[in-house]
């Protein structure tokens, strides 16, 4: 009887979870563990920051972060995506020498554009400081933050290199160490110097630098073993593919710039059309709502290298089966979660962050709708990236960004944080629909071509 039950159970599980879904779940486990741990600390950290800084100071902090990140996203080349896209291809070809050349070229490019981005942040902040920022005397802090944030360009390359070798465990361990250190530093700073934005920024800068250092040392040690014997490969090994690499990287970098405008520019727009306090309310509501992506971010992180491998192998049927089954499994839990969140939206925000954030309930739920659709279709962005549809991705973000800006311009002066949240929600819905439509069209065309 036991053998029969096990056999039936095994067949049932086999029907529910296909081969590629099993690989995705396996790869996602460590990322999910690290993200869950990090999300727990981030949740506690957001409470400490919101209560310790207050809505007004928190709003000023959020504006500075959005200012630096948005400018640097314009300048930087997101070469990390190229590491996954072409790294997966080189591994498939068993050309680890090309993988090393790709990593060296990516690091060098990131260092150059990181330096340029810091220079531009310094120049723009010098001439526009009074227009964007309400707190005086933070010029040096803005430049220092831009310097340490530019190191994240290299951090992303290292993390992506681990992903293409499916080394998610070491990636997760590094992330856990970094999140723990950051939480401890923030807690100490808030406890000793509440409502002091300068000390808080210096803490964030030091923490970010140390975390970046630890991250890259750990990644280098791990990959040194994996790529032993190929470390002397020269960047010039890829000279015949410079054009292909540059077209992919530049196109996707522009797409990421537009994406950052959507997800960081909303803070700058709200700051222009409303108050710094409204930005503070908007920031906590957005942070809390998008914590739902802790569940699906590991799947997103794991799915891109896997989708890149499946696309390189032209296993489109396996790809479609995996996406269909994963999405169906998420629909009902997300609907139930949204229903409960709507009922308790005001209680959640005030109980967690305090009465000062009483107006965060509605923007919180609006953001939650955006986070929910992002969780349901977590694979839409990795899919369009793996299909190589760079131009479509750019057009999608442009349409979404224009729509978001218009809606925010019309609604933010009247309903504050809720108006900006609606603008972001519409923008995210537009990009998802565009990505899904054109990705499936490309897959359909490729399947037809293979049959012929």
C-alpha positions in Angstrom: 0.0 0.0 0.0 2.8 2.4 0.9 4.5 1.8 -2.4 1.3 2.4 -4.3 0.6 5.7 -2.4 4.2 6.8 -3.0 3.8 6.0 -6.7 0.6 8.0 -7.0 2.0 10.9 -5.1 5.1 10.8 -7.2 3.1 10.9 -10.4 1.0 13.8 -9.1 4.0 15.8 -8.1 5.6 15.0 -11.5 2.5 16.4 -13.2 2.5 19.6 -11.1 6.2 20.3 -11.4 8.0 19.9 -14.6 11.8 19.3 -15.0 12.7 22.9 -15.6 10.5 24.1 -12.7 12.4 21.7 -10.4 15.7 23.3 -11.5 14.3 26.7 -10.9 13.0 25.9 -7.5 16.3 24.2 -6.6 18.3 27.3 -7.7 15.8 29.6 -6.0 16.0 27.9 -2.6 19.2 29.7 -1.4 18.2 33.0 -2.9 14.8 32.7 -1.2 16.4 31.9 2.1 18.7 34.9 1.8 16.0 37.2 0.6 13.6 36.1 3.3 16.3 36.7 6.0 17.1 40.0 4.3 13.5 41.0 4.0 13.0 40.4 7.7 15.9 42.6 8.6 14.8 45.2 6.0 11.3 45.3 7.5 12.8 45.9 11.0 15.3 48.4 9.5 12.5 50.3 7.7 10.6 50.7 11.1 13.8 51.9 12.8 14.5 54.4 10.0 10.9 55.7 9.7 10.5 56.2 13.4 14.0 57.3 14.1 14.2 59.9 11.3 10.6 61.0 11.0 8.6 61.6 7.9 10.2 64.9 6.9 13.8 63.7 7.3 13.0 60.4 5.8 11.6 62.2 2.8 14.8 64.2 2.4 16.9 61.0 2.6 14.7 59.3 0.0 15.1 62.3 -2.4 18.9 62.2 -2.2 19.0 58.5 -2.8 16.6 58.8 -5.8 18.7 61.7 -7.1 22.0 59.8 -7.1 20.7 56.5 -8.3 18.7 58.0 -11.2 21.7 60.0 -12.5 24.1 57.0 -12.1 21.7 54.7 -13.9 21.7 57.1 -16.9 25.5 57.0 -17.1 26.4 53.4 -16.2 26.4 50.6 -18.6 24.6 47.6 -17.1 27.2 45.1 -18.2 26.0 42.6 -15.6 23.1 41.6 -17.9 25.7 40.9 -20.6 27.6 38.6 -18.3 24.5 36.4 -17.9 23.4 36.6 -21.5 26.8 35.9 -23.1 28.3 34.0 -20.2 25.6 31.4 -20.5 26.4 31.1 -24.2 30.1 30.7 -23.6 29.6 28.1 -20.9 27.3 26.2 -23.4 30.2 26.4 -25.9 32.7 25.2 -23.2 34.7 28.4 -23.6 35.6 29.4 -20.1 38.4 31.5 -21.4 35.8 33.7 -23.0 33.9 33.9 -19.7 37.0 35.2 -18.0 37.6 37.8 -20.8 34.0 38.8 -20.5 34.3 39.4 -16.7 37.5 41.4 -17.1 36.1 43.6 -19.7 32.9 44.1 -17.7 34.8 45.1 -14.5 37.0 47.6 -16.5 34.0 49.1 -18.2 32.1 49.5 -14.9 35.1 51.2 -13.2 35.3 53.8 -16.0 31.7 54.6 -16.2 31.4 54.5 -12.4 34.0 57.3 -12.2 32.2 59.3 -14.9 28.9 58.9 -13.0 30.4 60.3 -9.8 31.7 63.4 -11.7 28.3 64.0 -13.2 26.5 63.7 -9.9 28.9 66.2 -8.4 28.4 68.7 -11.2 24.6 68.5 -11.3 24.2 68.6 -7.5 26.4 71.7 -7.4 24.1 73.6 -9.8 20.7 72.3 -8.8 21.1 71.6 -5.0 18.5 74.2 -3.8 16.0 73.0 -6.3 16.0 69.4 -5.2 17.0 69.4 -1.6 15.4 71.0 1.5 18.3 70.4 3.9 21.5 72.5 3.5 25.1 71.4 3.6 24.9 67.8 2.2 27.0 68.3 -1.0 29.9 66.2 0.3 27.6 63.4 1.5 25.9 63.2 -1.9 29.3 62.8 -3.7 30.5 60.2 -1.2 27.3 58.2 -1.6 27.7 58.4 -5.3 31.2 57.0 -5.0 30.2 54.0 -2.9 27.1 53.4 -4.9 29.2 53.2 -8.1 30.9 50.1 -6.5 27.5 48.3 -6.9 28.2 48.2 -10.6 31.0 45.8 -9.9 29.0 43.9 -7.2 26.3 43.2 -9.8 28.9 41.7 -12.2 30.2 39.3 -9.4 26.7 38.2 -8.4 25.7 37.6 -12.1 28.9 35.5 -12.6 27.9 33.3 -9.7 24.4 32.9 -11.2 25.6 31.6 -14.6 27.5 28.8 -12.8 24.4 28.2 -10.6 26.4 29.1 -7.5 23.4 30.5 -5.6 24.5 29.2 -2.2 27.7 31.3 -1.9 25.7 34.3 -3.3 23.1 33.8 -0.5 25.7 33.5 2.2 27.4 36.7 1.1 24.0 38.5 1.1 23.1 37.3 4.6 26.4 38.6 6.0 25.9 42.0 4.2 22.3 42.4 5.4 23.2 41.5 9.0 26.1 44.0 9.1 23.9 46.8 7.6 21.1 46.2 10.1 23.5 46.4 13.1 25.1 49.6 11.8 21.7 51.3 11.1 20.3 50.3 14.5 23.3 51.7 16.3 23.2 54.9 14.4 19.5 55.4 14.9 19.8 54.7 18.6 22.7 57.0 19.2 21.8 59.8 16.7 18.0 59.9 16.1 16.8 62.3 13.4 20.4 63.2 12.4 20.5 62.7 8.6 24.2 63.5 8.3 25.3 60.7 10.7 22.8 58.4 9.2 24.2 59.0 5.7 27.8 58.5 6.9 26.7 55.2 8.4 25.1 54.1 5.1 28.2 55.1 3.1 30.6 53.2 5.4 28.3 50.2 5.5 27.9 50.1 1.7 31.6 50.3 1.2 32.5 47.4 3.6 29.7 45.3 2.2 30.9 45.8 -1.4 34.5 44.8 -0.3 33.3 41.6 1.4 31.0 40.7 -1.5 33.7 41.0 -4.2 36.4 39.2 -2.1 34.1 36.2 -1.5 33.1 36.1 -5.2 36.7 36.3 -6.4 37.7 33.4 -4.1 34.8 31.2 -5.4 35.3 31.9 -9.1 39.0 31.5 -8.9 38.5 27.8 -8.2 35.9 27.5 -11.0 37.9 29.3 -13.6 41.4 28.1 -12.7 43.6 27.8 -15.7 41.8 30.6 -17.6 42.6 33.6 -15.5 45.2 34.9 -17.9 42.7 35.2 -20.8 42.8 38.7 -22.4 39.9 41.0 -23.1 40.9 41.1 -26.7 39.8 37.5 -27.0 36.3 38.9 -27.6 37.3 41.5 -30.1 35.2 39.9 -32.9 32.1 40.1 -30.7 32.6 43.7 -29.4 29.8 45.0 -31.6 27.3 42.3 -30.6 28.2 42.8 -26.9 28.1 46.5 -27.0 24.7 46.5 -28.8 23.2 44.2 -26.2 24.7 46.1 -23.2 23.9 49.6 -24.5 20.4 48.7 -25.4 19.7 47.0 -22.1 21.4 49.8 -20.2 19.1 52.3 -21.7 16.2 50.0 -20.8 17.4 49.9 -17.2 17.7 53.6 -17.1 14.1 54.0 -18.1 13.2 51.4 -15.5 15.0 53.4 -12.8 13.2 56.5 -13.9 10.0 54.7 -13.2 11.1 53.3 -9.8 13.2 56.2 -8.5 11.9 59.1 -10.5 8.5 58.8 -8.8 10.1 60.1 -5.6 11.6 63.1 -7.5 8.3 63.8 -9.2 6.4 63.7 -5.9 9.0 65.9 -4.3 8.3 68.5 -7.1 4.5 68.4 -6.9 4.0 67.8 -3.2 6.0 68.0 0.1 9.0 66.2 1.6 6.6 64.7 4.3 4.5 63.2 1.5 7.7 61.7 0.1 8.3 60.1 3.5 4.8 58.7 3.6 5.2 57.4 0.0 8.6 55.8 0.8 7.4 53.7 3.7 4.2 52.6 1.9 6.2 51.6 -1.2 8.9 49.8 0.9 6.3 47.9 2.9 4.2 46.9 -0.2 7.0 45.8 -2.4 8.3 43.5 0.4 5.9 40.9 -1.1 8.5 40.5 -3.9 10.6 38.7 -1.3 8.7 35.6 -2.4 9.3 36.0 -6.1 12.6 37.9 -6.3 14.5 34.6 -5.8 12.6 33.1 -8.7 13.3 36.2 -10.8 17.0 36.1 -9.9 17.2 32.4 -10.7 15.0 32.4 -13.8 17.1 34.7 -16.0 20.2 32.5 -16.3 17.9 29.5 -16.7 15.8 31.2 -19.4 19.0 32.3 -21.1 20.3 28.7 -21.1 16.9 27.4 -22.4 16.8 30.0 -25.1 20.4 29.2 -26.2 19.4 25.5 -26.4 16.1 26.5 -28.1 14.0 24.4 -25.6 11.0 26.6 -26.0 8.4 24.0 -25.0 10.1 23.3 -21.7 10.3 27.0 -21.1 6.6 27.6 -21.7 5.5 24.7 -19.5 7.7 26.0 -16.7 6.2 29.5 -16.9 2.6 28.3 -17.1 2.8 26.0 -14.1 4.7 28.5 -11.9 2.2 31.3 -12.7 -0.9 29.1 -12.0 0.5 28.2 -8.6 0.7 31.9 -7.6 -2.7 33.2 -8.6 -4.9 32.2 -5.7 -2.5 33.0 -2.9 -2.0 36.5 -4.3 -5.8 37.2 -4.6 -6.4 36.1 -1.0 -3.4 38.3 0.2 -4.7 41.4 -1.7 -8.2 41.0 -0.2 -6.9 40.8 3.4 -4.4 43.7 2.8 -7.2 46.0 1.6 -9.2 45.4 4.7 -6.3 46.1 7.1 -4.3 48.6 5.0 -4.6 51.5 7.5 -4.0 49.4 10.6 -0.9 47.9 9.1 0.8 51.2 8.3 0.0 53.0 11.6 0.8 50.0 13.8 4.2 49.4 12.2 5.4 53.0 11.5 3.4 55.1 13.9 0.5 57.6 13.8 2.8 60.0 11.8 2.2 57.8 8.8 -1.6 57.6 9.1 -2.0 58.7 5.4 0.2 55.8 4.2 -2.7 53.3 4.0 -4.1 54.0 0.6 -0.7 54.5 -1.2 0.4 51.2 0.5 -2.5 49.3 -1.1 -2.0 50.9 -4.5 1.7 49.9 -4.3 0.6 46.4 -3.2 -1.4 46.0 -6.4 1.7 46.8 -8.4 3.9 44.5 -6.3 1.3 41.7 -6.7 1.3 41.9 -10.5 5.1 42.0 -10.4 5.1 38.8 -8.3 2.6 37.0 -10.5 4.6 37.8 -13.7 8.0 37.8 -12.1 9.4 36.1 -15.2 8.3 38.8 -17.8 11.5 40.8 -17.6 13.9 37.9 -17.5 11.9 36.4 -20.4 12.2 39.4 -22.7 15.9 39.8 -21.8 16.5 36.1 -22.7 14.7 36.6 -26.0 17.1 39.5 -26.9 14.2 41.9 -27.5 16.1 45.0 -26.4 14.3 47.5 -28.6 10.9 46.3 -27.5 12.0 46.6 -23.9 13.1 50.2 -24.5 9.8 51.1 -26.2 7.9 49.5 -23.4 9.6 51.6 -20.8 9.3 54.8 -22.7 5.5 54.4 -23.1 5.2 53.4 -19.5 7.4 56.3 -18.3 5.4 58.9 -20.2 2.1 57.5 -18.9 3.4 57.4 -15.3 4.7 61.0 -15.5 1.4 62.3 -16.9 -0.7 60.5 -14.2 1.6 61.7 -11.4 1.6 65.3 -12.8 -2.3 65.2 -12.8 -2.9 63.4 -9.5 0.0 64.1 -7.1 -0.8 67.8 -6.5 -4.4 66.7 -5.5 -3.9 63.4 -3.6 -0.2 63.4 -2.9 1.4 60.0 -2.3 -1.6 58.1 -3.7 -1.3 60.0 -7.0 2.3 59.0 -7.4 1.5 55.4 -6.5 -1.2 55.2 -9.1 1.3 56.6 -11.7 3.8 53.9 -10.8 1.1 51.1 -10.9 0.0 52.1 -14.4 3.6 52.3 -15.6 4.4 48.8 -14.3 1.2 47.3 -15.8 2.0 48.7 -19.2 5.6 47.3 -19.2 4.4 43.8 -18.1 1.7 43.6 -20.9 4.2 44.7 -23.5 6.9 42.3 -22.4 4.4 39.4 -22.3 3.0 40.0 -25.7 6.2 40.4 -27.7 8.1 37.7 -25.8 5.4 35.1 -26.7 5.4 36.3 -30.3 9.1 35.8 -30.5 8.8 32.3 -29.0 6.0 31.4 -31.4 8.0 32.5 -34.4 11.1 30.6 -33.2 9.1 27.4 -32.7 7.7 27.7 -36.2 11.1 28.3 -37.6 12.5 25.2 -35.9 9.7 23.1 -37.2 10.4 24.2 -40.8 
